[in-house]
Amino acid sequence: MAEWYLFHGKGECKQELTEEEIAELRKKIKKIKSPPWRQFGKEEDFVTNNEKLSSETQTPENVDEIRFDKLIKLAKKKEREIKKGQNFRLSDSKEAIDVRDAVNAAIYLRRPLLVTGNPGSGKTSLAYAIAYELNLGPVLSWSITARSTLQEGLYRYDAIARLQDANNKESEEQTIGQYIKLGSLGTAFLPSYLPRVLLIDEIDKSDINLPNDLLNLLEEGQFEITELVRRSKDANKENIFGVQTQDENIDVCIKNGRVKCYAFPIIVMTSNGERDFPQAFKRRCLRVKMPDPNPPELEIIVKAHFGEELFNQKTEEINQLINHFVPLPGEAMDKATDQLLNAIYVITHEDSPQDQDKKQAIRDLLMKPLTESD
């Protein structure tokens, strides 16, 4: 059973593997066979015109390797994302095992994950843990608001900038692709042998129509850039357009204005349970709930964030805070894990107040129940 797992959720650092081990991990992920009903693009969808390669080595795999190597280097610069991945922990409780199973099943089945749970239970951090452990480059994040649209997630066409440049006689003429930037959603569906990790955060805050708008993309794994398709009317001619992506300083080429994924991205959609979703949307997702951590699991999380040394020095104080944080039997969890971490940091800090009444007041302030009105 252990060999089936690609993701373990133990904060294991796959970014420190040797080149041979990384190559073996990539090969294992690439070899995963999609279900017949979840197979998407073909190798011919890759654009192979890369100036770094000779005509003899212009293969989809070589071009994709170059882009992914850039992504890995980019990921190593994102220290906050790395720490989120390092500090994430899944225990061996039944609920945590369900999460681990759901992530791995989603990878094998090429299905998005819909992750629910209380605030601070680790829903968002799960995406960073997957990318960190599997060495899949930076997480593509799309934070949802009531005004978010599918178009915003896919790409943005800056028509005003193009018009300004056209009217400016001194500026050099730019191709239309220079005015198109793929959003996080659009970047995630670029053809690649390895899947990108996409976080669609707090999708329950979206307009009521967004989940239904996503259905076709989640089912077909492709979309069109209308402005480029209009310029690709000749079916006998390949039109290649260079466009910007959500990844810093990494541009890509798109063929005929159509983006088709090859490896379906690992999509983590988080929800605080503020609304229900259409059955058609839920049917296309694997649904799982992040468990609320118990005291032993909280100890593991605290050690991951603060280190064993501090925990051993301040064991009594930390355990008191953990016991205050955990709800009594029969009560619902009404605090977020980061509230506990905030309290531990302030109260165990070398400059923290020594007066016990003051410490208790700070504890109550920092761990105020989320259900309590201000």
Secondary structure, 3 states (H helix, E strand, C coil): CHHHCCCCCCCCCHHHCCHHHHHHHHHHHHCCCCCHHHCCCCHHHCCCCCCCCCHHHCCHHHHHHHHHHHHHHHHHCCHHHHHHHHHCCCCCCHHHHHHHHHHHHHHHHCCCEEEECCCCCCHHHHHHHHHHHHCCCCCEEEECCCCCCHHHHHEEECHHHHHHHHHCCCCCCCCHHHHEEECHHHHHCCCCCCCCEEEEECHHHCCCCHHHHCHHHHHHCEEECHHHHCCCCCCCCCCEEEEECCCCCCEEEEECCEEECCCCCEEEEEECCCCCCCHHHHHCCEEEECCCCCHHHHHHHHHHHHCHHHHHHCHHHHHHHHHHHCCCCCCCCCCCHHHHHHHHHHHHCCCCCCCHHHHHHHHHHHCCCCCCCC
